[in-house]
Amino acid sequence: MTAVPDRFVALFIDADNAPASHIEVILNELAALGTVGIRRAYGNWKGERLNSWERVLHEYAIQPIQQFDLTKGKNATDIALVIDAMDTLYARKVEVFALVSSDSDFTPLATRLQADGKMVVGFGERKAPAAFVNACSKFLYLENEIADEEPGAAATVVKRSAKELKGDTRLVKLLRNAVQAAEGDDGWSHFGRVGQHIANQASFDSRNYGYKKPIDLFRATDLFDIEVRSHTSYLRDKRRNKAVTPEPAAEK
């Protein structure tokens, strides 16, 4: 992915509900989207829970925002983060908002930011509720950190098999609908238009299924024919090949 230096990215971290060990992955992902000019982490920094975050704050130029636990069971951190994000929406020219949390409380915020035409990138663990995941433009599960393919590197991504992918009815419907929507007169769909259709419709990242590149995910499902023409991929639903062709009329 090519970086977009003119884009301004704001990063908001719910440190109470996100692991610090993945901060490098998060910033690397966002660097491809633009300049991460706002970097804030919210939590009660007086306690010991956030020690792991304290160790990376200065290294990655993240501003800690203190929030005391004033009432047991009430999370002031969430409220402060939402207020700051909305202030940023109105006061700064930010194109991309990154929300790091696995908390469903940020679902309305993600929905509101998207309604204002902003790209919302979510980062969290697999326990993140589907409502929050789907409210983001795209969501990357932090357990899916992809290690560099070097000797000794331990990849944590488990690729889903064709059977598992086909068994995911939501995924299959999403992919097939996108291919159909981008279909040309010849029955083939330009992969770039397929990807754009998916991005416009749902929170989707092929790495959440164990595949670095979306085209590899399509290939792994074994549901589509794939052709490469002049370095550009085209897809076609294999069901088209199974359509019954009418037999020619008998000669009289």
C-alpha positions as CSV (number, residue, x, y, z in Angstrom):
1,M,0.0,0.0,0.0
2,T,1.4,3.4,-0.9
3,A,1.4,6.0,1.8
4,V,-0.7,9.1,1.4
5,P,1.4,11.9,3.0
6,D,-1.3,14.6,2.6
7,R,-3.8,12.7,4.7
8,F,-3.9,13.5,8.4
9,V,-4.5,10.5,10.8
10,A,-5.6,10.7,14.4
11,L,-4.9,7.8,16.7
12,F,-7.0,7.3,19.9
13,I,-6.1,4.4,22.1
14,D,-8.2,2.9,24.9
15,A,-5.2,1.7,26.9
16,D,-7.5,-0.1,29.3
17,N,-8.8,-2.4,26.6
18,A,-5.8,-2.8,24.2
19,P,-2.4,-4.5,24.4
20,A,0.7,-2.3,24.1
21,S,2.7,-5.1,22.5
22,H,1.1,-4.4,19.1
23,I,1.7,-0.6,18.9
24,E,4.3,-1.0,16.2
25,V,1.9,-3.0,14.0
26,I,-0.8,-0.3,14.5
27,L,1.5,2.6,13.6
28,N,2.9,0.7,10.6
29,E,-0.6,0.1,9.3
30,L,-1.5,3.7,9.8
31,A,1.7,5.1,8.2
32,A,0.4,3.6,4.9
33,L,-2.7,5.8,5.2
34,G,-1.1,9.1,6.0
35,T,0.7,11.1,8.7
36,V,-0.3,10.1,12.2
37,G,-0.2,13.6,13.7
38,I,-2.4,12.9,16.8
39,R,-1.4,10.0,19.1
40,R,-3.2,9.8,22.4
41,A,-3.7,6.9,24.9
42,Y,-6.4,7.1,27.6
43,G,-6.4,5.4,31.0
44,N,-5.7,5.7,34.6
45,W,-1.9,6.1,34.6
46,K,-1.7,6.1,38.4
47,G,-2.3,2.3,38.5
48,E,-0.1,-0.6,37.5
49,R,-2.4,-1.9,34.8
50,L,-0.9,0.4,32.2
51,N,2.8,-0.3,32.9
52,S,3.3,-1.9,29.5
53,W,1.9,1.2,27.8
54,E,4.1,3.5,29.8
55,R,7.2,1.8,28.4
56,V,6.2,2.7,24.8
57,L,4.8,6.1,25.2
58,H,8.0,8.1,24.6
59,E,9.4,5.7,22.0
60,Y,6.3,6.2,19.8
61,A,5.5,9.8,20.8
62,I,2.1,8.9,22.3
63,Q,0.5,11.4,24.6
64,P,-0.9,9.9,27.7
65,I,-4.3,11.3,28.8
66,Q,-5.0,10.8,32.5
67,Q,-8.5,9.6,33.6
68,F,-9.2,8.7,37.2
69,D,-11.6,5.9,38.0
70,L,-14.0,8.2,39.8
71,T,-16.9,5.7,40.1
72,K,-16.5,2.0,40.2
73,G,-18.0,0.3,37.2
74,K,-18.1,3.6,35.2
75,N,-15.4,4.1,32.6
76,A,-14.4,7.7,32.4
77,T,-11.7,6.7,29.9
78,D,-14.3,5.9,27.2
79,I,-16.1,9.2,27.7
80,A,-12.9,11.3,27.5
81,L,-11.8,9.5,24.3
82,V,-15.1,10.1,22.6
83,I,-15.2,13.8,23.6
84,D,-11.7,14.3,22.3
85,A,-12.4,12.4,19.0
86,M,-15.5,14.6,18.4
87,D,-13.6,17.8,19.2
88,T,-11.0,16.7,16.7
89,L,-13.6,16.0,14.1
90,Y,-14.8,19.6,14.3
91,A,-11.6,21.4,15.0
92,R,-9.0,19.6,12.8
93,K,-8.8,18.5,9.2
94,V,-8.5,14.8,9.9
95,E,-9.3,12.3,7.2
96,V,-8.6,9.0,9.1
97,F,-9.6,8.2,12.7
98,A,-8.0,5.1,14.3
99,L,-9.7,3.6,17.3
100,V,-7.7,1.0,19.3
101,S,-10.0,-0.9,21.6
102,S,-12.1,-4.1,22.0
103,D,-15.0,-2.2,23.7
104,S,-18.4,-2.0,22.2
105,D,-18.9,1.5,23.7
106,F,-17.1,3.0,20.7
107,T,-19.6,1.7,18.2
108,P,-21.6,4.9,18.1
109,L,-18.4,7.0,17.7
110,A,-17.3,4.9,14.7
111,T,-20.7,5.2,13.2
112,R,-20.8,9.0,13.7
113,L,-17.3,9.5,12.2
114,Q,-18.2,7.5,9.1
115,A,-21.4,9.4,8.7
116,D,-19.2,12.5,8.4
117,G,-17.3,10.9,5.6
118,K,-14.2,9.9,7.6
119,M,-12.3,6.7,7.3
120,V,-12.4,4.7,10.6
121,V,-9.8,2.1,11.2
122,G,-10.3,-0.1,14.2
123,F,-7.8,-2.3,16.0
124,G,-8.7,-4.8,18.7
125,E,-8.8,-8.3,19.9
126,R,-11.1,-11.0,18.6
127,K,-13.3,-10.5,21.7
128,A,-14.3,-7.1,20.1
129,P,-18.1,-7.2,19.5
130,A,-19.3,-7.5,15.9
131,A,-21.2,-4.2,16.2
132,F,-18.0,-2.3,16.8
133,V,-16.1,-4.2,14.1
134,N,-18.8,-3.6,11.5
135,A,-19.1,0.1,12.4
136,C,-15.5,0.7,11.3
137,S,-14.4,1.2,7.7
138,K,-11.9,-1.6,8.3
139,F,-10.9,-3.5,11.4
140,L,-7.7,-5.4,12.1
141,Y,-7.6,-8.1,14.8
142,L,-4.4,-7.6,16.7
143,E,-3.9,-11.3,17.2
144,N,-3.3,-11.4,13.4
145,E,0.0,-9.7,13.6
146,I,1.9,-10.9,10.6
147,A,5.6,-11.5,11.3
148,D,8.2,-10.9,8.6
149,E,9.0,-14.1,6.7
150,E,12.5,-14.4,8.1
151,P,14.2,-17.4,9.8
152,G,13.0,-17.6,13.4
153,A,10.0,-15.3,12.9
154,A,6.8,-16.7,14.4
155,A,3.7,-15.9,12.5
156,T,0.6,-15.8,14.6
157,V,-1.9,-16.0,11.7
158,V,-3.7,-19.2,11.0
159,K,-4.9,-19.4,7.4
160,R,-8.5,-20.6,7.1
161,S,-9.0,-23.5,4.8
162,A,-11.3,-23.5,1.8
163,K,-13.8,-25.5,3.7
164,E,-13.8,-23.0,6.6
165,L,-14.0,-20.0,4.2
166,K,-16.9,-21.5,2.3
167,G,-18.6,-22.2,5.7
168,D,-18.6,-18.5,6.5
169,T,-21.8,-17.5,4.8
170,R,-21.4,-13.8,5.5
171,L,-18.0,-13.8,3.9
172,V,-19.1,-15.8,0.9
173,K,-22.1,-13.5,0.3
174,L,-19.9,-10.4,0.6
175,L,-17.3,-11.7,-1.9
176,R,-19.9,-13.0,-4.4
177,N,-22.0,-9.8,-4.3
178,A,-18.9,-7.7,-4.8
179,V,-17.8,-9.7,-7.8
180,Q,-21.3,-9.6,-9.3
181,A,-21.5,-5.8,-8.8
182,A,-18.2,-5.2,-10.6
183,E,-19.0,-7.6,-13.4
184,G,-18.3,-6.4,-17.0
185,D,-20.0,-7.2,-20.2
186,D,-17.7,-10.2,-20.7
187,G,-18.7,-11.7,-17.3
188,W,-15.4,-10.9,-15.6
189,S,-14.9,-8.5,-12.8
190,H,-11.9,-6.1,-12.4
191,F,-10.3,-6.9,-9.1
192,G,-9.7,-3.3,-8.2
193,R,-13.4,-2.5,-8.6
194,V,-14.3,-5.6,-6.5
195,G,-12.1,-4.4,-3.7
196,Q,-13.5,-0.9,-3.8
197,H,-17.1,-2.3,-3.7
198,I,-16.2,-4.3,-0.6
199,A,-14.5,-1.3,1.1
200,N,-17.6,0.8,0.5
201,Q,-19.9,-1.9,1.9
202,A,-18.3,-3.5,4.9
203,S,-15.4,-3.6,7.4
204,F,-13.1,-6.1,5.7
205,D,-9.4,-7.1,5.9
206,S,-8.2,-10.3,4.3
207,R,-5.5,-10.7,7.1
208,N,-8.3,-11.5,9.6
209,Y,-8.7,-14.7,7.6
210,G,-4.9,-15.4,7.5
211,Y,-4.2,-14.0,4.0
212,K,-1.9,-11.0,3.5
213,K,-3.4,-10.1,0.1
214,P,-7.2,-10.0,-0.7
215,I,-6.6,-11.8,-4.0
216,D,-5.0,-14.7,-2.1
217,L,-8.2,-14.9,0.0
218,F,-10.4,-15.0,-3.1
219,R,-8.1,-17.8,-4.5
220,A,-8.3,-19.8,-1.3
221,T,-12.1,-19.9,-1.3
222,D,-12.0,-21.9,-4.6
223,L,-15.2,-20.1,-5.5
224,F,-13.9,-17.9,-8.3
225,D,-12.0,-18.2,-11.6
226,I,-9.1,-15.8,-11.7
227,E,-7.3,-14.5,-14.7
228,V,-4.3,-12.1,-14.9
229,R,-4.3,-9.8,-17.8
230,S,-1.5,-7.2,-18.2
231,H,-0.7,-7.6,-14.5
232,T,-4.3,-7.0,-13.5
233,S,-6.5,-9.7,-11.9
234,Y,-10.0,-10.4,-13.1
235,L,-12.5,-12.6,-11.3
236,R,-15.6,-14.6,-12.2
237,D,-17.9,-16.6,-10.0
238,K,-17.4,-20.3,-10.8
239,R,-21.2,-20.8,-10.7
240,R,-21.4,-19.1,-14.1
241,N,-19.6,-22.1,-15.6
242,K,-22.1,-24.5,-14.1
243,A,-25.1,-22.7,-15.7
244,V,-27.0,-24.9,-18.0
245,T,-26.4,-24.0,-21.6
246,P,-29.6,-24.4,-23.7
247,E,-29.3,-27.1,-26.4
248,P,-29.6,-25.8,-29.9
249,A,-33.0,-26.2,-31.5
250,A,-33.4,-29.4,-33.5
251,E,-33.4,-28.9,-37.3
252,K,-36.6,-29.4,-39.0
